[in-house]
Amino acid sequence: MYSAPAGIRPAGADRIDPADAVLPDGRIAAPAGTSLLVGSGALGMALSPDGRYAILSGTSSLGVVNVGTMKLASLYPNPSASFFMGVAATRDPRDPAQTIVLASDAAAGALDVFNLDPSGTLVAQAAITLPSQHPGHAFPAQIALSPDGRTAYVADNLGNAVLEVDLSSRTVTQTIPAGDFPLYLAAARDKLLASGSGLSTYAVLAQPARQPNFAAPVFDPSKSSALSVFQFSPGSASVDPVTVPLDPAPNGTQVVGGAAPGAMVLSKDGKLAYVALSNVDRVAVVSLAGAPRVVRGLDLRLYPGAPYGAAPSAEALSPDGKRLYVALAGLNAVAVLDSRRTTRYRFGLIPTAWYPTAIALSANGRYLYVANAKSAGSQAILQRVDLKHTSLVKATLAALRYNRTPGLAKFDAVIPPLRSNKRSVVIDHVVYIAVGTHGYDAMLGDLNDDSGKPHGNGDAALNLYPQSSTPNLHALARSYALADNFYAADTDLNIAKQLATASEPTLYQQLVDAAGAARAPRNDHGDDPEDYGRGGYLFNAFARAGLTYRDYGGLLRLSGYDGSLYHLDVPALAALSGNVDLDYAGYNPKVADKARADEFVRDMQQLVASDRVPSFTYVLIPTEDGPTGVSDADAALGEIVDFISHTPHWSSTAIFVVPEGVESPNDHLDGLRSYALVVSPLARRGYVGDQNLSVASIVKTEEEIFGLPPLTLNDLLASDLASFFTVAPVPETYQAQ
């Protein structure tokens, strides 16, 4: 049995070394080597040709770090731009004595160009406008340089193409069609590789629809989850594309999400490509000699047969080609692999900061540089690891210790241990209610018990919505079991995605969010096929187990949805077909939450009357901000809980109440601190649990209740909520306030 190593410690950075932190998922970040906080949201990194500087691309800035001193040399801010993942540095073909830096500006659809002076300062030059087949403008992602440094290749993620840029003339010389949503590139002397991270392409509907189509995405093996290899003929500007399929079409049952091909690196002789499959914790080794084909793979799972979630996000190859370094965003570590072995083999793990997104090696292979997208504050972290003086045995043990605490499983009839293959003997129905977007202090900072003493770890001075505004939330938090050391996984991610996979946003989602409106009418709320985890969502897990489920408003905020109509042919999760109340309004600001609650009661009354109450129910209450909206949502919450508590199944029901996310980060403990309520006759009355918990903890507890296997590493390694339950039920009903 695994639990989160944080125990009861709250999330937050270490006061002495801010690179070390207790993370919101209960893991520990303690990066090896020397660390520096720099910029924000690092998504890409490049080393200058002389190896003196590391350039990090963030959401609205470029940071330049002197890697010898590990000091910030300069920071180039541009609030109007979204420096995406793409960043590269090379000698300027116009003047080889000068170094230029290229950065993908997703907001402007351009390739920004800078001179890097000897002091490490960036001086902006004229940007290169990028054409695109996508309406609007290009959505530039990663940049790859030709070996001679005279040509840059830029992935246009939404245009499904690669743009070739001549750096001498600063012009785009050709547009090369690629696969679905190309994100990462690699270039050799005569080859260009592009990984297609998408599962399908999407078009505008002839007539906007009121409901989505519940189906699997249209999978094209020549474009979807594939590697495009372009061969450049000598003396010719044209390219000859070859597709290497990296994954079969999802079957919608065991395989729901694609493999998500992403980062890649080429061997020095250009004969092999190592392609990270971020959704299946694997590196595909592709032979480029003759007809390109996959020849073997390297396993990155935590242990053989472990659930997915290591999330490989970046790669680097040692100068001698013997060691492959792979950043694991889901484990906050870099895996060190023997690149030559055909079977699963790992030298070890090196601890990183939170969510590594880019790595690079010094020219001599001694120093490993890791860019980490997150920190307990708002800055990214660059770390430098001296591989010569790093013990991989000690580093591996530390990385494991920071990710999980093993313990002997104990029998529990109410909440059986995960992987025990036992179901709860008393709980048959679970309802998950996602409501609001405010943190603990904002909603419950003023919470007191019946005697007027503080109930839970709140700060009344930071309270925005007191008991007078949210009487039901306060009554439920006071009467039932309350988690006050509970954290949202991320502010940028729809709760339905968190509930589904209990995961951090994938790098793909991070990049999409960084570009904002440039992706319109595409968006990213965790509901599109490209966002599905390999095993899908809890809905898919229930389907595989033959259990019933019903959805009220979740996973329907697809790209092209404007709040009432669907404008793109993006399909919704196929497993929801026939299991969703389409009369229940999801994200539609024109619908009041009271109307949602009324519809829930109407629909569920029919299921109760026909004895078809589902095992699992998901309810989204998308609160409008402000006192009126929050009060409306609170009334809806009260009505729904009141109704459920008066059904015949109340004695065997557990309700989890969790905010949809955190958008009011004013909290005296941590900006991502949220709350969770366990409302049930089997919940410990008046209990406050101090364990470090997250959405993954609830997913894990739900899996334990129904005897399901873990969906991902996150729920496997999280602490559960077993201590919030009792064997002595109190079956009194709840009366809405």
Stockholm file with secondary structure:
# STOCKHOLM 1.0

chainA/1-737         MYSAPAGIRPAGADRIDPADAVLPDGRIAAPAGTSLLVGSGALGMALSPDGRYAILSGTSSLGVVNVGTMKLASLYPNPSASFFMGVAATRDPRDPAQTIVLASDAAAGALDVFNLDPSGTLVAQAAITLPSQHPGHAFPAQIALSPDGRTAYVADNLGNAVLEVDLSSRTVTQTIPAGDFPLYLAAARDKLLASGSGLSTYAVLAQPARQPNFAAPVFDPSKSSALSVFQFSPGSASVDPVTVPLDPAPNGTQVVGGAAPGAMVLSKDGKLAYVALSNVDRVAVVSLAGAPRVVRGLDLRLYPGAPYGAAPSAEALSPDGKRLYVALAGLNAVAVLDSRRTTRYRFGLIPTAWYPTAIALSANGRYLYVANAKSAGSQAILQRVDLKHTSLVKATLAALRYNRTPGLAKFDAVIPPLRSNKRSVVIDHVVYIAVGTHGYDAMLGDLNDDSGKPHGNGDAALNLYPQSSTPNLHALARSYALADNFYAADTDLNIAKQLATASEPTLYQQLVDAAGAARAPRNDHGDDPEDYGRGGYLFNAFARAGLTYRDYGGLLRLSGYDGSLYHLDVPALAALSGNVDLDYAGYNPKVADKARADEFVRDMQQLVASDRVPSFTYVLIPTEDGPTGVSDADAALGEIVDFISHTPHWSSTAIFVVPEGVESPNDHLDGLRSYALVVSPLARRGYVGDQNLSVASIVKTEEEIFGLPPLTLNDLLASDLASFFTVAPVPETYQAQ
#=GR chainA/1-737 SS CEECTTTTCCSEECSSCTTSEECTTSCEECCSSEEEEESSSCCEEEECTTSSEEEEECSSEEEEEETTTTEEEEEEECTTCCEEEEEEEEEETTEEEEEEEEEEETTTTEEEEEEECTTSCEEECCCEECCCSSSSSCCEEEEEECTTSSEEEEEETTTTEEEEEETTTTEEEEEEECSSSEEEEEECSSEEEEEECCSCCCCEEEEEESSCCBSCCCCCTTTTTEEEEEEECTTCSCEEEEEEECSCCCCSSSCCSCCCEEEEEECTTSSEEEEEETTTTEEEEEECSSSCEEEEEEECSSSTTCCSCCCEEEEEECTTSCEEEEEETTTTEEEEEETTCSSCCEEEEEECSEEEEEEEECTTSCEEEEEEEECSSSCEEEEEEEGGGCCHHHHHHHHHHHHCEECCCCCCSSSCCTTSCCCCSSCCEEEEEEECSCCHHHHHTTCBCTTSSBCSSCCGGGCSSCTTTCHHHHHHHHHSEEEEEEECSCTTSCHHHHHHHCCCCCHHHHHHHHHGGGGTTCCCSSCSGGGCCTTCCHHHHHHHHTCCEEEESTTCCCTTBCSSCEEECCCBCGGGTTSBCTTSCCSCTTSCHHHHHHHHHHHHHHHHHTTCCCSEEEEEECCCSSHHHHHHHHHHHHHHHHHHHTSTTGGGEEEEEECSCCCCCCCSSCTTEEEEEEESTTBCTTCEECSCEEHHHHHHHHHHHHTCCCSSHHHHHSCCCGGGBCSSCCCCCCCCC
#=GC SS_cons         CEECTTTTCCSEECSSCTTSEECTTSCEECCSSEEEEESSSCCEEEECTTSSEEEEECSSEEEEEETTTTEEEEEEECTTCCEEEEEEEEEETTEEEEEEEEEEETTTTEEEEEEECTTSCEEECCCEECCCSSSSSCCEEEEEECTTSSEEEEEETTTTEEEEEETTTTEEEEEEECSSSEEEEEECSSEEEEEECCSCCCCEEEEEESSCCBSCCCCCTTTTTEEEEEEECTTCSCEEEEEEECSCCCCSSSCCSCCCEEEEEECTTSSEEEEEETTTTEEEEEECSSSCEEEEEEECSSSTTCCSCCCEEEEEECTTSCEEEEEETTTTEEEEEETTCSSCCEEEEEECSEEEEEEEECTTSCEEEEEEEECSSSCEEEEEEEGGGCCHHHHHHHHHHHHCEECCCCCCSSSCCTTSCCCCSSCCEEEEEEECSCCHHHHHTTCBCTTSSBCSSCCGGGCSSCTTTCHHHHHHHHHSEEEEEEECSCTTSCHHHHHHHCCCCCHHHHHHHHHGGGGTTCCCSSCSGGGCCTTCCHHHHHHHHTCCEEEESTTCCCTTBCSSCEEECCCBCGGGTTSBCTTSCCSCTTSCHHHHHHHHHHHHHHHHHTTCCCSEEEEEECCCSSHHHHHHHHHHHHHHHHHHHTSTTGGGEEEEEECSCCCCCCCSSCTTEEEEEEESTTBCTTCEECSCEEHHHHHHHHHHHHTCCCSSHHHHHSCCCGGGBCSSCCCCCCCCC
//
